[in-house]
Amino acid sequence: MIIAKNLSKNYGSRKALIKTSFSIPKNSRFAIVGENGAGKSTFINILSGFVHKTSGSLNVKSVNLGVMPQDSKLEDRMTCSGFLNLMCSLSEVSRRNTLKLLRMVSLEGEENTKIEKLSHGMRKRLQIAQALIGNPEILVFDEPISGLDPKVGKSIRDLIKEVSKNKTMIYCSHNLNEVEELCDLVLILSKGRVKKIVKVSDLNKECKLLAKYSSRPALINGLKRKKYIKSFSYKDNTLEVIFSNKREESRILSLLLAPELISVKRGVSLESEFLKSSK
């Protein structure tokens, strides 16, 4: 478990974290989200030991931590195995693990390939391999899929799911759909303060449907006469319908069908929770 209590960090007069308190359960998939400047990277840097806190405490039950930073630089002239050998030496881990690490991230056969020859996705895989050195109990991923095309991004998401099994994962991303897919708990930070912690499983418990349309559909006028619909609203081409019983969901789904319909999503979206908390 990781416990932050009144954790603060100041950079001169700028307050990056302000008395933040929260806990990260062992073996959870924990996400940290927030707008730019919310304090996400500052927390990661304190956790990783790159910067010192100003005040408060951060209690980490394990010192075995693997980090994949957002903007880590790789030495292009080195080979994949050479880079991992160096990282193993710095971590006092046997270099015999290098080939195993490359296999874990599907880079077997690339041990003698220079980093400058790797695609963006292969570089991400190599960075994940570096984070796995020493079989850490805690894995930290900071924007690991940023800049990747959808197909490569999915392969990296699948890899992260696999390597983070039975570990505590801390995940930072601006892509909230990505966070919903990979994580169990989501901490929303805003201007250095904790705004809310969301359980992803709870998002789908409320009897709510969100239907997105290309333009306002005529069916909205008929919703007022349906007694099983508690309330509804239409804004930014999205119709939000709240109803009283899950058994009515299929009936309401049929009501929402229209030529203008683009998509339908169940429950409360993480995006709506984020936008409410960040006001």
SERO-4910 file (N, C-alpha, C, O; in steps of 0.05 Angstrom, whole numbers):
BEGIN
 pado doro    nc1    nc2    nc3   cac1   cac2   cac3    cc1    cc2    cc3    oc1    oc2    oc3
  Met    A     17    -24      0      0      0      0     17     25      0     39     25     11
  Ile    A      8     46    -13     21     72    -13      2     92      0    -21     94     -8
  Ile    A     12    107     19     -5    126     34      8    154     33     30    158     43
  Ala    A     -7    172     21      1    200     21    -15    215     42    -40    212     43
  Lys    A     -2    231     59    -17    245     80     -7    274     80     16    280     86
  Asn    A    -25    292     73    -19    321     73      7    327     56     23    344     63
  Leu    A     10    312     35     34    314     18     33    340      2     14    346    -12
  Ser    A     54    356      5     56    382     -9     83    385    -23    103    375    -13
  Lys    A     82    399    -45    107    406    -59    105    434    -71     87    440    -86
  Asn    A    124    450    -64    126    478    -74    151    481    -91    172    471    -85
  Tyr    A    147    494   -114    170    503   -130    171    533   -128    159    547   -144
  Gly    A    186    543   -108    186    571   -103    158    580    -93    148    568    -73
  Ser    A    146    599   -106    119    608    -98     97    591   -110     73    593   -103
  Arg    A    104    573   -129     83    557   -142     78    531   -126     97    517   -119
  Lys    A     53    526   -120     46    502   -104     36    480   -123     15    482   -135
  Ala    A     53    460   -126     46    438   -145     28    418   -132     10    407   -145
  Leu    A     32    412   -107     14    394    -91      8    408    -65     25    420    -52
  Ile    A    -18    407    -57    -27    422    -33    -41    402    -14    -64    396    -18
  Lys    A    -26    393      6    -38    376     27    -55    354     16    -78    350     24
  Thr    A    -44    339     -2    -58    317    -15    -57    292      3    -35    284     13
  Ser    A    -80    279      7    -81    255     24    -98    234      9   -121    239      1
  Phe    A    -87    210      5   -101    188     -7    -84    163     -3    -60    165      4
  Ser    A    -95    140     -9    -81    115     -7    -85     99    -33   -105    100    -46
  Ile    A    -64     83    -40    -65     66    -63    -63     37    -53    -42     29    -43
  Pro    A    -85     21    -55    -84     -6    -44    -64    -24    -59    -59    -19    -82
  Lys    A    -54    -44    -45    -36    -63    -57    -50    -78    -79    -74    -86    -77
  Asn    A    -36    -82   -102    -46    -97   -125    -70    -84   -139    -84    -97   -154
  Ser    A    -74    -58   -134    -95    -44   -148    -84    -33   -174    -60    -31   -178
  Arg    A   -103    -26   -192    -96    -12   -217   -106     17   -213   -129     23   -217
  Phe    A    -88     34   -206    -94     61   -196    -86     82   -217    -63     83   -225
  Ala    A   -105     99   -224    -99    120   -244    -99    147   -230   -114    152   -211
  Ile    A    -82    165   -240    -82    193   -232    -87    210   -256    -72    209   -275
  Val    A   -109    225   -256   -116    242   -278   -119    271   -269   -124    276   -246
  Gly    A   -117    289   -288   -120    317   -282   -111    334   -306    -96    324   -323
  Glu    A   -119    359   -306   -110    377   -328    -80    382   -325    -68    375   -305
  Asn    A    -68    393   -345    -39    400   -344    -35    418   -320    -49    438   -315
  Gly    A    -14    412   -304     -8    428   -280    -23    419   -256    -22    433   -235
  Ala    A    -38    397   -257    -54    388   -234    -37    377   -212    -45    376   -189
  Gly    A    -13    367   -218      5    356   -198     11    326   -202     24    314   -186
  Lys    A      2    315   -225      6    286   -230     36    279   -231     45    262   -217
  Ser    A     51    293   -248     79    287   -252     95    293   -226    114    279   -220
  Thr    A     86    313   -211    100    320   -186     97    297   -167    117    289   -154
  Phe    A     73    285   -165     70    262   -147     87    239   -156    101    226   -140
  Ile    A     87    233   -182    103    211   -193    133    216   -187    147    197   -180
  Asn    A    142    240   -190    170    246   -185    178    244   -156    200    235   -149
  Ile    A    159    251   -138    164    247   -109    165    217   -103    183    208    -89
  Leu    A    146    202   -113    144    173   -109    170    159   -119    180    141   -107
  Ser    A    180    169   -142    203    156   -155    229    166   -142    250    154   -149
  Gly    A    228    186   -125    252    196   -113    267    216   -129    290    223   -122
  Phe    A    255    226   -151    268    246   -167    268    274   -155    286    290   -159
  Val    A    247    280   -139    245    306   -125    237    301    -96    226    280    -90
  His    A    242    320    -79    236    318    -51    210    333    -45    205    354    -56
  Lys    A    194    321    -28    169    335    -19    176    359     -2    198    361      9
  Thr    A    158    379     -1    161    402     16    152    396     44    165    404     64
  Ser    A    129    382     47    119    375     73    100    351     70     94    343     48
  Gly    A     91    341     93     73    318     92     89    292     91    113    292     95
  Ser    A     75    270     85     89    244     85     79    227     61     56    230     52
  Leu    A     97    209     52     90    190     32    102    163     41    126    159     40
  Asn    A     84    145     50     93    120     61     89     98     39     66     93     31
  Val    A    111     86     31    110     65     11    118     39     23    141     37     34
  Lys    A    101     19     23    107     -7     36    128    -23     22    139    -42     33
  Ser    A    133    -17     -4    154    -31    -19    173    -11    -31    165     11    -40
  Val    A    199    -18    -31    218      0    -43    224    -10    -72    240      3    -86
  Asn    A    212    -32    -80    217    -43   -106    197    -30   -126    174    -38   -128
  Leu    A    207    -11   -141    190      6   -158    202      7   -186    226     11   -190
  Gly    A    184      3   -206    192      5   -234    177     28   -247    152     30   -245
  Val    A    191     45   -261    179     70   -272    184     72   -302    206     68   -312
  Met    A    162     78   -317    165     85   -345    157    114   -348    134    120   -350
  Pro    A    177    132   -348    171    161   -349    159    168   -377    163    154   -396
  Gln    A    146    191   -377    133    200   -402    154    207   -423    152    200   -447
  Asp    A    174    221   -415    193    233   -435    222    222   -431    241    237   -434
  Ser    A    224    197   -423    251    186   -419    266    184   -445    255    177   -466
  Lys    A    291    191   -444    308    191   -468    324    165   -470    334    155   -450
  Leu    A    325    154   -494    341    130   -498    365    137   -515    364    154   -532
  Glu    A    388    123   -509    412    128   -524    411    113   -551    413     88   -551
  Asp    A    407    128   -572    402    116   -599    424     97   -608    419     79   -623
  Arg    A    449    103   -600    471     87   -610    474     60   -597    489     43   -606
  Met    A    460     56   -575    461     30   -561    443     10   -573    423     17   -586
  Thr    A    449    -16   -570    431    -37   -577    410    -41   -555    414    -32   -533
  Cys    A    389    -56   -561    369    -61   -541    381    -76   -517    376    -69   -494
  Ser    A    396    -97   -523    408   -112   -501    429    -95   -486    432    -98   -461
  Gly    A    444    -79   -500    464    -62   -487    451    -42   -468    461    -38   -446
  Phe    A    428    -30   -476    414    -12   -459    404    -26   -434    407    -16   -412
  Leu    A    392    -49   -438    381    -64   -414    403    -74   -396    400    -75   -372
  Asn    A    426    -82   -408    449    -91   -392    458    -68   -374    464    -72   -351
  Leu    A    459    -44   -386    468    -21   -370    448    -15   -347    456    -11   -325
  Met    A    422    -16   -354    402    -11   -333    402    -32   -311    398    -26   -288
  Cys    A    407    -58   -319    410    -79   -299    433    -74   -281    432    -78   -257
  Ser    A    456    -66   -293    480    -60   -276    475    -38   -257    483    -40   -233
  Leu    A    462    -16   -266    456      6   -248    437     -2   -226    437      9   -204
  Ser    A    419    -22   -231    400    -31   -212    410    -55   -195    396    -65   -178
  Glu    A    435    -63   -200    448    -85   -187    431   -111   -190    427   -127   -172
  Val    A    422   -114   -215    407   -138   -223    424   -153   -244    437   -141   -260
  Ser    A    423   -180   -243    439   -196   -262    432   -189   -291    408   -187   -298
  Arg    A    453   -186   -307    448   -181   -335    437   -205   -350    429   -203   -373
  Arg    A    437   -228   -337    426   -252   -350    396   -249   -354    384   -265   -369
  Asn    A    383   -229   -342    354   -224   -345    347   -210   -370    324   -208   -377
  Thr    A    367   -200   -385    362   -183   -408    344   -197   -429    325   -186   -438
  Leu    A    352   -221   -437    337   -235   -458    309   -242   -449    290   -241   -464
  Lys    A    306   -248   -423    279   -254   -412    262   -229   -413    238   -231   -420
  Leu    A    273   -206   -407    258   -181   -408    249   -175   -436    227   -166   -441
  Leu    A    267   -179   -456    260   -174   -484    238   -192   -493    220   -184   -508
  Arg    A    238   -217   -484    216   -236   -491    190   -226   -478    169   -229   -491
  Met    A    191   -216   -454    167   -208   -440    152   -186   -455    128   -184   -454
  Val    A    168   -169   -469    155   -146   -483    155   -150   -514    152   -132   -529
  Ser    A    158   -176   -522    157   -184   -550    178   -170   -567    172   -161   -590
  Leu    A    202   -167   -556    224   -156   -571    246   -177   -575    270   -171   -580
  Glu    A    239   -203   -572    259   -224   -577    268   -223   -606    252   -218   -624
  Gly    A    294   -226   -610    305   -224   -636    315   -196   -643    328   -192   -663
  Glu    A    310   -177   -625    318   -149   -630    341   -141   -611    348   -118   -609
  Glu    A    353   -161   -597    374   -154   -577    397   -139   -589    409   -122   -575
  Asn    A    404   -144   -614    427   -130   -627    418   -107   -644    435    -95   -658
  Thr    A    393   -100   -644    383    -77   -660    389    -51   -645    384    -49   -621
  Lys    A    399    -32   -659    404     -6   -647    378      9   -642    359      7   -657
  Ile    A    377     23   -620    352     37   -612    343     56   -634    319     60   -637
  Glu    A    362     69   -648    354     88   -669    338     75   -691    325     89   -707
  Lys    A    339     48   -694    325     34   -714    297     25   -706    282     15   -722
  Leu    A    291     29   -680    265     20   -670    242     39   -677    246     63   -678
  Ser    A    219     28   -682    195     44   -685    187     56   -658    197     48   -637
  His    A    168     75   -659    159     88   -634    147     67   -615    153     68   -591
  Gly    A    131     49   -626    119     28   -609    140      9   -597    137      1   -574
  Met    A    160      2   -612    182    -15   -602    198     -1   -580    207    -13   -561
  Arg    A    201     25   -583    215     41   -562    199     39   -536    210     36   -514
  Lys    A    172     42   -539    155     40   -515    158     13   -502    159     11   -477
  Arg    A    159     -8   -518    163    -35   -507    190    -38   -492    191    -50   -471
  Leu    A    210    -25   -504    237    -26   -490    236    -11   -464    248    -19   -444
  Gln    A    221     11   -463    219     27   -438    203     11   -417    210     12   -394
  Ile    A    183     -5   -426    169    -22   -408    188    -44   -397    187    -50   -373
  Ala    A    204    -55   -414    224    -75   -405    242    -63   -384    249    -77   -364
  Gln    A    251    -39   -388    268    -26   -368    254    -22   -342    266    -25   -320
  Ala    A    227    -16   -343    212    -13   -318    209    -39   -303    204    -40   -279
  Leu    A    211    -62   -318    207    -88   -305    232   -100   -293    231   -121   -281
  Ile    A    255    -86   -296    280    -96   -284    277   -100   -254    268    -82   -240
  Gly    A    285   -123   -245    283   -129   -216    256   -139   -207    251   -142   -183
  Asn    A    238   -144   -226    211   -154   -219    198   -137   -198    192   -147   -176
  Pro    A    193   -111   -203    183    -93   -182    154    -99   -174    138   -110   -190
  Glu    A    148    -93   -149    121    -97   -139    102    -74   -147     78    -78   -149
  Ile    A    114    -51   -153     99    -28   -161    108    -19   -189    132    -15   -193
  Leu    A     89    -15   -207     96     -6   -234     82     21   -239     59     24   -233
  Val    A     98     40   -249     87     67   -254     90     73   -284    112     71   -296
  Phe    A     67     80   -296     67     86   -325     57    115   -328     34    121   -321
  Asp    A     73    132   -340     66    160   -344     62    165   -374     82    166   -389
  Glu    A     37    167   -383     30    171   -411     44    151   -429     58    159   -448
  Pro    A     40    125   -424     55    105   -439     46    102   -468     60     91   -485
  Ile    A     21    111   -475     11    106   -502      9    132   -517     -1    133   -540
  Ser    A     19    154   -506     18    180   -519     33    179   -546     56    170   -547
  Gly    A     20    188   -567     33    191   -593     33    166   -610     44    165   -632
  Leu    A     19    144   -600     18    119   -616     -7    118   -632    -28    129   -624
  Asp    A     -6    105   -655    -30    101   -671    -48     80   -656    -38     65   -640
  Pro    A    -74     79   -663    -92     62   -648    -84     32   -646    -87     20   -625
  Lys    A    -75     21   -668    -67     -7   -669    -44    -13   -650    -44    -32   -635
  Val    A    -23      4   -652      1      0   -635     -7      6   -606      2     -7   -587
  Gly    A    -24     27   -602    -33     34   -575    -47     11   -562    -43      6   -538
  Lys    A    -64     -4   -577    -78    -27   -565    -58    -49   -557    -61    -61   -536
  Ser    A    -38    -53   -573    -18    -74   -567     -3    -67   -541      4    -84   -526
  Ile    A      3    -41   -538     17    -32   -513     -2    -34   -489      7    -42   -467
  Arg    A    -27    -27   -493    -47    -31   -471    -49    -60   -462    -49    -67   -438
  Asp    A    -50    -78   -482    -51   -106   -476    -26   -116   -461    -28   -132   -443
  Leu    A     -3   -105   -469     22   -112   -456     22   -102   -427     30   -116   -409
  Ile    A     12    -78   -423     11    -66   -396     -7    -83   -378     -1    -88   -355
  Lys    A    -30    -92   -389    -48   -109   -373    -34   -134   -365    -37   -143   -342
  Glu    A    -18   -146   -383     -5   -171   -377     17   -168   -356     18   -183   -337
  Val    A     35   -148   -360     58   -146   -342     51   -135   -314     66   -138   -295
  Ser    A     27   -122   -312     19   -111   -286      2   -130   -269     -7   -122   -248
  Lys    A     -2   -154   -279    -18   -173   -263     -3   -179   -236     21   -182   -235
  Asn    A    -19   -179   -215     -9   -185   -188     12   -164   -178     29   -169   -162
  Lys    A      9   -140   -189     26   -117   -181      9    -93   -175    -15    -92   -183
  Thr    A     20    -74   -161      7    -48   -158     14    -31   -182     38    -27   -187
  Met    A     -6    -21   -197      0     -5   -220    -10     23   -216    -33     28   -207
  Ile    A      7     43   -222     -1     71   -221      1     82   -250     22     80   -262
  Tyr    A    -21     93   -259    -23     99   -287    -32    128   -291    -52    137   -280
  Cys    A    -16    143   -307    -24    171   -313    -29    174   -343    -13    165   -359
  Ser    A    -52    186   -349    -58    190   -378    -80    211   -380    -96    215   -362
  His    A    -79    226   -403   -100    244   -409   -124    231   -424   -145    242   -427
  Asn    A   -119    206   -432   -140    191   -446   -157    176   -426   -149    156   -415
  Leu    A   -181    187   -421   -198    176   -400   -211    149   -408   -216    132   -391
  Asn    A   -216    145   -434   -225    118   -443   -204     97   -437   -211     75   -429
  Glu    A   -180    104   -441   -157     86   -436   -156     80   -406   -151     57   -398
  Val    A   -160    100   -389   -160     96   -360   -183     78   -351   -179     60   -335
  Glu    A   -206     82   -362   -229     65   -355   -224     36   -362   -233     18   -347
  Glu    A   -210     31   -384   -205      4   -392   -184    -10   -375   -187    -34   -369
  Leu    A   -164      5   -365   -141     -7   -352   -142     -6   -322   -129    -22   -308
  Cys    A   -158     12   -310   -156     17   -282   -181     12   -266   -203     11   -276
  Asp    A   -177      7   -239   -199      2   -221   -207     27   -205   -231     32   -201
  Leu    A   -187     43   -198   -191     67   -182   -179     91   -196   -157     88   -208
  Val    A   -192    114   -195   -182    137   -209   -182    161   -189   -203    169   -178
  Leu    A   -158    172   -185   -155    197   -169   -156    221   -188   -140    222   -207
  Ile    A   -174    239   -182   -176    264   -198   -163    286   -183   -171    293   -161
  Leu    A   -142    297   -195   -127    320   -183   -135    345   -198   -139    345   -223
  Ser    A   -136    367   -184   -141    393   -197   -126    415   -181   -131    419   -157
  Lys    A   -108    428   -195    -92    450   -183    -79    441   -157    -79    456   -137
  Gly    A    -67    417   -157    -52    407   -135    -68    395   -112    -57    387    -92
  Arg    A    -95    394   -115   -112    383    -94   -127    358   -103   -133    356   -127
  Val    A   -132    340    -84   -149    317    -90   -178    326    -92   -188    338    -73
  Lys    A   -190    321   -114   -219    328   -118   -237    305   -112   -258    308   -100
  Lys    A   -229    281   -121   -247    258   -119   -231    232   -126   -213    233   -142
  Ile    A   -239    210   -113   -230    184   -121   -254    168   -131   -273    165   -117
  Val    A   -252    158   -155   -274    144   -169   -268    115   -172   -246    107   -180
  Lys    A   -287     97   -164   -285     69   -170   -297     65   -198   -321     71   -202
  Val    A   -282     54   -216   -291     50   -243   -316     32   -244   -334     36   -260
  Ser    A   -317     12   -226   -339     -6   -226   -365      8   -218   -387     -1   -225
  Asp    A   -363     30   -204   -387     45   -195   -399     62   -217   -423     69   -216
  Leu    A   -384     67   -238   -393     85   -259   -418     73   -273   -435     87   -283
  Asn    A   -419     46   -274   -441     33   -289   -464     25   -271   -483     12   -281
  Lys    A   -464     32   -246   -485     23   -228   -510     40   -230   -532     31   -227
  Glu    A   -506     66   -237   -529     83   -239   -546     77   -264   -534     70   -285
  Cys    A   -572     79   -262   -590     74   -285   -589     98   -303   -605    116   -301
  Lys    A   -569     98   -321   -565    121   -338   -555    112   -365   -540     94   -368
  Leu    A   -565    125   -386   -555    121   -413   -547    148   -425   -560    168   -422
  Leu    A   -525    147   -440   -515    171   -454   -515    165   -483   -500    148   -493
  Ala    A   -532    179   -498   -534    174   -527   -524    199   -542   -533    221   -537
  Lys    A   -505    194   -560   -493    216   -576   -506    216   -604   -508    195   -617
  Tyr    A   -514    240   -613   -527    243   -639   -512    263   -656   -498    280   -646
  Ser    A   -516    260   -682   -504    280   -701   -519    306   -700   -507    327   -706
  Ser    A   -544    305   -694   -561    329   -691   -584    322   -672   -589    299   -666
  Arg    A   -599    342   -663   -621    337   -644   -642    319   -656   -654    326   -677
  Pro    A   -648    296   -644   -668    278   -655   -696    286   -646   -700    297   -624
  Ala    A   -716    280   -662   -744    286   -656   -755    270   -633   -774    279   -620
  Leu    A   -742    247   -627   -753    229   -606   -753    242   -578   -767    233   -560
  Ile    A   -737    263   -574   -734    276   -548   -761    285   -537   -767    282   -514
  Asn    A   -778    295   -555   -804    306   -546   -821    284   -534   -837    289   -516
  Gly    A   -819    259   -543   -835    237   -533   -826    226   -506   -841    212   -493
  Leu    A   -802    233   -497   -792    222   -472   -807    232   -448   -808    219   -427
  Lys    A   -819    256   -450   -833    268   -428   -857    251   -418   -865    253   -395
  Arg    A   -867    235   -436   -892    220   -430   -885    192   -418   -904    177   -412
  Lys    A   -860    185   -415   -852    159   -406   -848    160   -375   -829    172   -366
  Lys    A   -866    147   -360   -866    148   -331   -841    134   -320   -832    141   -298
  Tyr    A   -829    115   -334   -806    101   -323   -780    116   -328   -758    107   -319
  Ile    A   -781    140   -341   -758    157   -343   -759    179   -322   -778    195   -322
  Lys    A   -739    179   -304   -739    199   -282   -733    227   -292   -745    246   -284
  Ser    A   -713    229   -310   -705    255   -321   -688    251   -345   -677    229   -350
  Phe    A   -685    272   -361   -668    271   -384   -659    299   -391   -672    319   -384
  Ser    A   -636    301   -405   -626    328   -413   -611    324   -439   -600    302   -445
  Tyr    A   -611    345   -455   -597    344   -481   -578    368   -483   -586    391   -481
  Lys    A   -552    362   -487   -532    383   -488   -509    373   -505   -500    350   -503
  Asp    A   -499    391   -522   -475    384   -539   -479    358   -554   -461    341   -555
  Asn    A   -503    355   -566   -510    331   -582   -510    305   -566   -510    284   -578
  Thr    A   -511    307   -539   -512    283   -522   -538    283   -505   -543    303   -491
  Leu    A   -553    262   -507   -577    259   -492   -571    241   -468   -563    218   -471
  Glu    A   -576    252   -444   -572    237   -419   -600    229   -408   -616    246   -403
  Val    A   -604    203   -405   -630    193   -395   -625    178   -369   -609    159   -368
  Ile    A   -639    186   -348   -637    172   -322   -664    159   -317   -685    171   -319
  Phe    A   -663    133   -310   -688    118   -306   -687    103   -279   -666    102   -267
  Ser    A   -709     92   -271   -711     82   -243   -705     53   -240   -700     44   -217
  Asn    A   -705     37   -261   -701      8   -258   -685     -3   -282   -691      3   -305
  Lys    A   -664    -18   -275   -647    -30   -296   -663    -47   -316   -655    -50   -339
  Arg    A   -686    -58   -307   -702    -75   -324   -714    -60   -347   -724    -72   -367
  Glu    A   -715    -33   -345   -726    -16   -366   -706     -9   -387   -712      5   -407
  Glu    A   -681    -18   -383   -659     -8   -401   -664    -16   -430   -661      1   -448
  Ser    A   -672    -40   -435   -675    -49   -463   -698    -33   -477   -696    -27   -500
  Arg    A   -719    -27   -461   -741    -12   -472   -732     17   -479   -740     28   -500
  Ile    A   -715     28   -462   -706     56   -467   -686     56   -491   -686     74   -507
  Leu    A   -670     35   -493   -651     34   -515   -666     34   -542   -657     47   -561
  Ser    A   -688     20   -543   -704     20   -568   -716     48   -573   -719     55   -597
  Leu    A   -722     63   -552   -733     90   -556   -712    109   -568   -718    128   -582
  Leu    A   -686    104   -562   -665    122   -570   -656    118   -599   -641    134   -609
  Leu    A   -666     97   -611   -658     92   -639   -668    115   -658   -692    122   -657
  Ala    A   -650    125   -674   -657    146   -693   -635    148   -714   -613    139   -709
  Pro    A   -641    158   -738   -621    160   -759   -597    176   -749   -574    172   -759
  Glu    A   -601    195   -731   -579    213   -722   -561    200   -700   -540    211   -693
  Leu    A   -569    176   -691   -554    163   -668   -526    155   -677   -522    143   -698
  Ile    A   -506    163   -661   -478    156   -666   -469    134   -647   -457    114   -656
  Ser    A   -475    137   -621   -467    117   -601   -483    119   -576   -496    140   -571
  Val    A   -484     97   -561   -497     97   -535   -478     85   -514   -465     65   -519
  Lys    A   -477     97   -491   -459     87   -470   -475     85   -444   -491    103   -437
  Arg    A   -471     63   -429   -484     59   -404   -470     73   -381   -445     77   -382
  Gly    A   -485     81   -361   -473     91   -337   -461    119   -339   -465    133   -359
  Val    A   -448    127   -318   -435    153   -317   -407    151   -329   -393    132   -322
  Ser    A   -400    168   -347   -373    167   -359   -352    179   -340   -358    197   -324
  Leu    A   -328    169   -342   -306    180   -326   -301    209   -335   -294    226   -319
  Glu    A   -306    214   -360   -303    242   -370   -321    261   -356   -313    283   -348
  Ser    A   -347    253   -352   -365    271   -339   -358    275   -310   -361    297   -299
  Glu    A   -348    254   -296   -339    257   -269   -314    276   -267   -312    292   -249
  Phe    A   -297    273   -287   -273    289   -288   -280    319   -292   -270    336   -278
  Leu    A   -298    324   -311   -306    351   -317   -320    364   -293   -315    388   -287
  Lys    A   -337    349   -279   -350    360   -255   -330    367   -233   -332    387   -220
  Ser    A   -310    349   -229   -291    352   -208   -270    374   -213   -258    384   -195
  Ser    A   -267    380   -239   -246    399   -246   -255    428   -249   -240    445   -256
  Lys    A   -281    432   -243   -292    459   -245   -280    478   -224   -287    501   -223
***
